[in-house]
Amino acid sequence: MGPDVSDANLGRGSSGPLAAVVGKRRPPALHVMSWNIRRRMQYLFQREADQWRVRAPRLRALLEAEQPALLGVQEALADQVDFLIESLGGTYRAIGHGRDRQRADEQCPIIYDAQRLELLSWEQKALSNHPAQPGSMSWGNLVPRVLIEALFQDRGTGQRLQMINTHFDHLSAHSRLRSAQVIARLVRGSEHPTVVTGDLNARPGSAPLAQLLCENTLLDSLDAAPRRVATQWGTFAAYRAPTSRRPRVDWILVSPDLLVRSAGINGRQYGGGWGSDHLPVQAVIEVPIAGLPHPHPEPGQHQA
């Protein structure tokens, strides 16, 4: 296990300008983020911390600072996706659409820096027995669930990377397990290094995580990283100070042929609070060059 490299200001209520936890990276390093941004709600008596007008500037500030090359988003409405792209800057693009039959409702888009990455192909699939049918549901979930699968080529290195972004169901354990099985099959069947981002609504040691991690199909980026940032925090913080007592349900998972340089959970406040009830997960990865040694050391051999 690698050392825990925690910033002194992370999650401690600082509202002033803060440097990025990870920030923009040059090739071959690639900054990946997963973030459930919390869809805009219209509750009559909504708490202030959950109101979009309060959260939006905080989301913008974090994204302006961090500038991930790949961002897997969960729970985004169409106008929120537009806001995220605007916050990141003119080189960013999004793929994905709504999850229902009309391809409306909330999305799980992948947002990427088109200056850094060339999009080669992408597909959105329903997590059901009928993946090509928008809005389909089969496994006990009461709302549609989807994944987005995309293939990118790094303009800086020429290396290719597959990314899968998803949001598993929050109520049906059966749906979560079946969804994990689908993604595990996709990863095992791919010829490309793969990174999986998502709110899996699944904690460490759960059946869906076991399915994804079995036989080294995927690795937890925090376990694979020699340098860690605040790994003790749960990701569903619910607008409270980060703590290990909160559930960790958001993940960046990588295939074993990817090199993870660092990873962590970003608990910083911007503007006096948090942009979502979930904290973003971040990792710096590299796609290995063919012929070089295996990127991951044996367990217990991580270097600081």
N, C-alpha and C positions, 0 to 999 in steps of 0.2 A: 504494500500500500504506500502511496506517495504522501508527502507532507501536506498539511493543510495550510495554505498560504492565504490568510484572511486579511483583507484591507481593514485598517483601523476604523474607518468610517462606515463600513458596510452595515446597513440595517440599524444604525444607531441614531436616526432622527436628523441627520444633517440635511439641510435644505439648500445649501449653497452650491456653487458650481463644483462639479466633481469630475475628475478624470475618468476615462473609461476603465472598466474592469478588464476588458479584452481589447476592444477597439479594432479599427481597420487593420488588416494584415496583408503583407505582400506575399506573392508566390514564393515558395510553394505552400506556405501556410494558408489555411482557409478557415475563416471564422463562421461557425454555424450556431444558430440560436433556435430554440423552441420556446414558444410563448403562447399560452392561452390568455388572450387579451380581455376576455369577458365581454360578451355581446352587450350592446346597449339595451338596457331594459327601460320599461315605461311604468314602473310601479308608482302608485300615487304617493306612498310614504317611503320612498327610497332613501336610505341613509346617504348622507352627503358624500362619503368616501367612494360610494358605488356609482355616483352620477357621472355620466359621460362627460359633461361639461367640466367637471373637476378632474377626471382621469386623463382626458385627452392631452392636455399640456404635459403631463407627467410621462405619458407614453412617448410623446414626441421628444422630450428631453433625453430620455434613455436611448432611444433609437438614434438620435443625432450624435450622441456620444459614442455608441457602440459600433454602428455601421457594419453589421454582419453581412457577409457575402451571400449567405443562405439563411433565410428565416422561415421556419415552419410555424404557421399561425393556426390557432384553434379558436373557435367561437367568434368569427368575424362576420359582420354583415357587410354588404357590398360597399356602403359609404365608409365604413371603417377601414376596409382594405384600401380604398382610395386615400384615406387619411394617412395610413401607414406608409404608402409609397411616397406621398408628398413629404412626409417627415424624413424619410431616408434620402431623398434626392432624386434628381432627374435621370440617373442611370439605372434606376430600379424598375423592375417589371414584376407582374404577378400572374400566376397560372392557377386555375381552379374556378369553380362556380358553386352555386348553392346546392344543397344536398337533397332538396325535395324533387317531386316529379317535374315541376316547372323550372328546375335548376335555380330556384330562388332560396330564400331562407339563409341560415348561417353557413359559412364556408370553412374549409381547412386549406387555405391557399398556401402555396410556396411563393415567397417573394425572393427575388434574386437580383444581384448586381450584374446587369447585362454587359457592363464594361469589363468585368472580370470573367464572367461565365457565359458561354454560348449554350443556349437551350437546343438540344438535338431532338428531343421527343418528350411527350408527356401524355398521361391518361388519368382520368378520374374514374374510380370504380366504387360501386356500392358495396359495403360490407354485408353481403347477403348471399343467398343461393343464386341470385341473378345479378351479378356484378355490373353487367352492361345496362341494367334497367335503372334509371334515375329514380330515387325515392323508395326503392325496394327494401323490404325488411323481412327477415326470416328467423332470427335467432332469439327473439324475446325482447328486443329493444323496441320502445314505443315511439322513437323518432329515428329517422334515417341516419346511418353512420357511413362514412366514406373514407377512402384513402386517395391520395394523389401520388402517383409514381412518375418521376421525371429523370431524364438522363441529360447531364451537362458535360461540357468539355471546358476545362480551364484554359483560358486564352493565354495565361502566363506560362503554363507547363505543357499543354497539349494532352494532359491526362484526363480520363473520363471518370465521372462519379455519378452513381445512381442515388437518388434521394426519395424517400417515402415519408410522407407526412400524414398524420391521422389523429382522430379523436375517438377513443373507445367509449362505449356506453357507460353511463354512471349508475344504472340500476341493475342491469342484467349481467350476472356473472357468466352465464352461458354465452352471451353475445361477446363479452370481452375475450373469453377463451377461444371462441371460433375466429374472432378477428385476429388474434395473435397467431393462430395456426395459418391463416391466409398470408400474413406478412412473412412468417417464417418460411413458407414455401416460396414466396417471391424472392426472398433473399438467397435461399439455397439454389434457386434456379437461375440466378443472374450471373452473367460473366463479368460483371463490373463490381468494384468496391462500392459498398452501400452504407449510407447513413440514414437512420430512421429517427424521426422526431415526432413527438406527440404527447398529448395528455391522454395517458392510457387508463386513467382512473384505476390504477393498479399499483399497489405498494411493493416494496422489495420483498421477495420471497413468495409472492402471490403466484397462482397458477398461470396467468397470462405471461408474467415475466419469466417464469420457469420455461414456458414454451418457447419464448423468443431467445433465451440464453442457452438452451440445452445444446449440448454437443458443439459449443462455441459457434452457433449460428450467428449470434450477435454478442457483443460485449457492452457492458455499461461503460460509457465514456469516462465516468468518474473513477471507476476501477482501473481503467486502462491508462489514465493520465498520470504521468510522473509529477505534475504540478497541479495542485487543486486549490480552488478558491471557495471557502465556506461550505464544504461538503456536508456539514452537519445539519443544514437547514432542510426542513420540509418545504415543498414547493407550493402547497395550497395554504398560504399564509392568511388569507381572508382579511387583508388590509391591516394586519397586526404585525408587530415586530417579528422578524424571522426567528424561528426556534426549531430545534430538532423534534419537538413534540408535535409539530404539525405534519400532516400526511405528505409524503413524497410520492407524487403521482405523475409528474412530468419528466420526460426522459429524452436523452440523446443516446442512441445505441449505434454501434458501428460494427461492420464486419471485421473479422480478424486481420484482413489484409490492409486495413487503414491504420495509419500512425496517429495517435492522439498525443498532442503536445501539452495541452492543459485543458481543464474543464472545471466548471463550478456553477453555483446557483447565485444569481445576482439579487441581493436584497437591498440595494441602495434605494433611498428615497430621493425623489426629485420634486421640488416645490412643496415640500413638507409632507409627502405621502407617496403612495404607490400607484402605479398606473393600472393595476389589475389585482384581482383577488389571488391570482397565481403569480409566482416569481418566474422570471425567465431562466432557462438553463442554457449555458453557453459552453462551447468547446472549440478548441483550435485543432484542426486535423490536417493531415497531409496524405495525398494519394501517392503511394510508393512508386518509384521508377522500376520497371521490370529489370530483374537481374540483381537488384540490391538485396541485402539480408532481410529476413523477416523482421517487420517493424516492432513487434511486441516482445519484450523480454519475458523470461519465465516468471511465474508468480514469486513475489518477494524480491525481484531484481530491479524494481523501478529506481530510476535515478532522479535526483532532485534537480 
